[in-house]
Every structure is written in structure tokens, then in C-alpha cells.
């Protein structure tokens, strides 16, 4: 082999090695980005779970205090121990969603207004919407 042929082979080999290195670096960066996105999604999910857990803990504490007050009043004879009037609807997101469904509001709007999932809103709409009269 002559010197020019050897330099061409060496240049081709060096180019191939450089191309492999650049490809490996690009693949590594892509995988790192994918991992970062996955971690961000998991962190968002964990944050949501933490907020829900905190809200539930707050609700349990509030209900415990109300129960203690109710028991104390019952012990003093200030409150009837009979069951509260069950005709008064509780203002839960689901009761609000039912009322919206009865009014003909669409499932997407119900989900947004009541803070429930779209599938829950669709179920409520399918169960409680009033039949259309022509």
C-alpha cells in the first residue's frame, strides 16, 4: 500500500470512530433526557398524592374535632342524639356534579368545575341527565 492509500484508510477509520462516538453520545443524551422526563412525571404524581394525603389528614382532623364537639354537646344534653335530617344533601363535588348533570351541563365542564375526573363526570352525566323532550 502506498502512503496516500494508507492515509485514506486511516482517515476513513478515524471518521468511523468519530461517528460512532458522536452516535453513542447522542444516544446517551437521549436516554438521559428520557430518564429525566420519567423522574419528573413520577415526582408530579408523588406531589399530587402528597397533596391528596394532606387534604385527607386535614379532613379527618376537622371531622374528629366536630365529632368531639358533638359528643360533648350530647353529654351535656344540648344536642339530640337522633340522626341528622338526611334530606339535606351534602355539598360534595359529586353532589354538585349530579346537580350540574341534571341541568344539562357537559361532562368536561362538570369535571373542571367539580374537580373530578372526566370519566367520573361522564358516568354521572349518563346516570343523571334528564331525558330530552322534543
N, C-alpha and C positions, 0 to 999 in steps of 0.2 A: 504494500500500500504506500502510496506517495504521501507526502506531508500535507498537501491540500485535502486529499481524501480523508485522512486521519483527523484533520481539524473539523471537517464537515460532520463526521461521525461523532466526534466529541461535542460539537455544538448541538447536534440533534439529541444526544444523550442528556446533556445539561438542560436543554429545553424541556425534555420529557420529565426529568426530575423536578424542575421548577413548576411545571404544570401540575404534577402530582401533589407537590407541596401546597400550591395555591388551592387545589381542589380539596385537599384534606383540611386546610384552614377554613375554607368556606363551609364545608360540612360541619366542622366543629362549631363554628359561629352559629349556624342554623340550628343545630341541636341545643346549643346553649340558650338561644332565643326561645325555642320550644319549651325547654325546662322552665325558663323564667315566666313564660305565659301560664304554664301549668301551675306553678307555685302561686302566681297572682290570683288565678281562679280559685285555688284551694284557700288562699288567705281571705278572699272575698266571702267565700262560703263559710269559713270559720267565724269571720266577723259577724255575718248575718246570724249564725247560730248563737253567738255570744249575746247579741242584742236581744234575740228572742228569749234566751235563758234569763237575762237580766230583767226583761219585762215580766216574765212569768214569776220570778222571785219577788219582784215588786208587787205584783198582783196577789200572790199568796200572803205576803206580809200584810197588805191592806185588808184582805179578807179575814186574816187571823185577828187583826185589831177589831174589825167590825163584829166578828163573832164574839170576842171577849166583851165588847161593849154590850152586845145584845144579851149575852148570858148574865152580865152584871145587872142590866136593867130587869131581866126576867127574875133574878133573885130578889130584887127589891120590889117586885110586883108592879113595875111601871109598864111592862110590855106584856101583851098577851102571848102565850106560847103557841097559839094556833098558827097554822101555816099562813104565810102571807098570801094576799089575793093573787091567784095565778092568772088572772085575766090581764094583768099589766105586763106587756111584753118587755123583755129586757132589751136594752139598746146595744145589742151585739152587732158586729159587722154583718153577720148572716141575716139577722132580722132586718137590718137596713137593706140588704141585698134583696130579700124577699119583697119588701115594700117597693123597691125600685122595679123589680121584675113585674110586679102586679101593675105598675104604672106604664109598662111597655118600654123601659129603658133597655138598651142593648147590653149584651154580656160584657163587652170590652169596657164600656163606661162604668158598669157596675163594679167590675174588678178594680178599676182605677179608683173610683170613689170610696169603695169599702175596704180596700187594702187586702183583697183576697185574690187567689189565683184565677186566671182566666177560665180554667176548666171547672173550678168551683162555681164561678158565676154562670157559666153555660149550663151546668146542672141545675142551678136554682132557677134560671130562666125557663128551662124545659119543664120543670116541675110546677112553677107558679105563674107563668104568664097566662093572662086571660085570653080565652079564645077570641079571635077577631070575629066581629059580626058584620055581615055585609048588608 
